[in-house]
Amino acid sequence: MSFRKITNSKLHIISISLLGVFIVGVADYVTPIEISLAIFYLLPISFVTWFAGRIEGVILSSVAAAIWLIGDFLLVERPLSYAAVPYWNAIMQDGVFVIIVLLLSRLKVALLHEKQSSRLKSDMLRQIGQLNLAVTSNFDLESVGKSLLDTIELFFPGWATSLMLVNEHSGSLEHFVSRNLEESKCTTELLNWYGTREIIKSKAAFVQNHHLDRRDDRLFARMGWISHLGLPLLTRGEVLGVLSIFTDEEHNFTDEEIAFFTTLAGQAVIGLQNARLFAEIRNGHQQLKELSRRLLDVQETDRCHIARELHDEVGQILTGLQMTLEMTGHSCDKEANITLAKAQSLVNDLIRHVRGLSLDLRPSLLDDLGLLPTLLWHMERYSSTTGVKVNFNHDGLEGKRFLPQVETAAYRIVQEALTNVARHAKVDCTLVHVWCMRDLLILKIQDTGAGFDPGTAIRAGRANGLTGMRERASLLGGELSIESISGTGTCIIAELPFDETSDKMTANERYNDSPGR
Amino acid sequence: MNDITIVLADDHPIVHEGLRVLIEAEPGLAIIGEANDGLEALRLTEKLQPNVLLADLAMSGLSGLEVTRQVTKRFPLIRVIVLSMHADEAYVLEALRNGASGYILKESSVMEVTKGIKEVVAGRRFLSFSLSQESIDAYIERAKTHTLDPYDTLTSREREVFQLTAECHTSAEIGRRLFISPRTVEIHRQNVMRKLGLRNQGELIRYAARRCLLP
């Protein structure tokens, strides 16, 4: 039987201790009377006191004193100066034993208390650490607030907690999250409660250990909340919010507890601030993205509008002018005819020029006929102006129409990539592949030319075109990868997701839907 | 011989006027209807049943290409000539595919219009002189679909991930070798599967084996 098992059963302890006392008594009896073995009685007495309790210790002390007395009677035969001497001695002995028992039990209680409080402290520390982790790894305002209240609930189940935050824009206090307080009007009441006002005013903790019995407190008292601790959430001297804690029975908040809650609140402040900053950054990022999308949209719409205006209006008027000139030519003399022919050729040049301008801005083919004809047209024109031959292959693209923004993005990406090839790659041939598979439109533009370091180019801000391509792809939820090594060439792969359903739109519907019409 | 009846559809007043004067000056041609947009063109053609419909390519309401498609489908006897400012083969081809018998550039001479009308009525195809059948054929050739290998759509990073995945390395191992996080490896792998149309690792390995990409 192990020691722990023995100490777990009171009966065992008492019987062993009694046996011990008895053995010491026998030993005392057999040893000469001059030798006192009184101190050995303390062994079983201490044992029983430590493991069984104070009362048991006191009883055993009396038993030991009694045994000692019996021994005394049996051994001492000489006449005594007073008959009561053995009794007196026994009582003295008992008194010493009892004093030791009392001291020992006190010591044990103190030790236990110390042990408990250190365990609580380490628990608290661990919880603070966990809250810290939860708060710093989470950038969501609500979950930060919830983790704070969860931590408190873990230590003090049954208590009510509420976290109120100051609205950044209006500056007024608003209820954020609470525990055990939702069932009544308490959360709204709390906002205007004098305690809360006091915390905001003094920027210090507000403790109310006694019953909440002021007139203002009645609602809380009626709901069964008794003591209260309120803490301000402070950052750089500003009140960010208020943490309120209500207890379900009268409770004296110790300095330790207040320090604990203050630490928790401090952790929460860090988390809340992180969350707010993160939300700001995220919103900013979102806005930037939206802005850049709108910029591209506006640019494209404007280009489209001007291109159409040039082509349809200016172009048609010029065509009309040319027809008029031609018809006038039929009814003129020879000399005037020569001048008219000159004028006609000038008008022809002008028509060509206007058309070129219009196509440069935005090819009408893109709206009228779709991506493939536009790419074919562009490459033909590109090769004839730059002298760079394009090896163009495509798969799954014929007769296919995509959403206008997908077609525009694809065309602009190829256009930009080819412009870069002509400008920087120093090659006379480049490769363009376009796949249309399942829900992805993939463009690949590759050359074996000069190449560059994409990282440095983008960082140095020298690559507006590259960032623009990236932007177009990412706005469609796609991706664009640029692989380039100085001296070996560049490969750009763009993946544009598209919605299959858009195919059903006929060319004509799109023609009429296109901007500028 | 009866005059050739014509419906003229162009939404631009100056060009419209010019064409009308021009055609009426030519004996043997008669304009029996004039439309200012695509829908009106369709309605008039249906009502008047002319020999020839002269339709502008870029009309509001309904584009010239769509008008051409509907008219030639419903009234095979009516010849359609598309008038356009676009000299690109893609437009010509699209017009012809939609059933047009002629394609005339607006910048070309007046002669071409009258010649074109007579040609299509005689049952022949007519293209502006500056356009040639050869260039259209060349365009058709260029526009032909090629069978492309989806494997070529992989970026070099995706190829590395593909290769290591096919060699049965875990995401963590691949990440360590390529100095990227296992999550990034996972994203690359999903992208590869999506591009190659593979559903699981088994298919990926079989694909790699088929392509002799395994060591």
Interface residues (C-beta under 8 A of the other chain):
Chain A: H311 D312 G315 Q316 I317 T319 G320 L321 Q322 M323 T324 E326 M327 N348 I351 R355 S364 L365 D368 L369 L372 P373 T374 L376 W377 E380 F392 N393 H394 D395 G396 L397 E398 H433 W435 M437 R438 L440 I442 K444 S481 E483 C491 I493 E495 T506 A507 N508 Y511 N512 R517
Chain B: H12 I14 V15 E17 G18 L19 V21 L22 A25 A58 S60 G61 L62 S63 L65 E66 M85 H86 D88 A90 Y91 E94 K106 E107 S109 V110 Y139 R142 A143 T145 H146 T147 L148 P150 D152 T153 T155 S156 R157 N191 R194 K195 G197
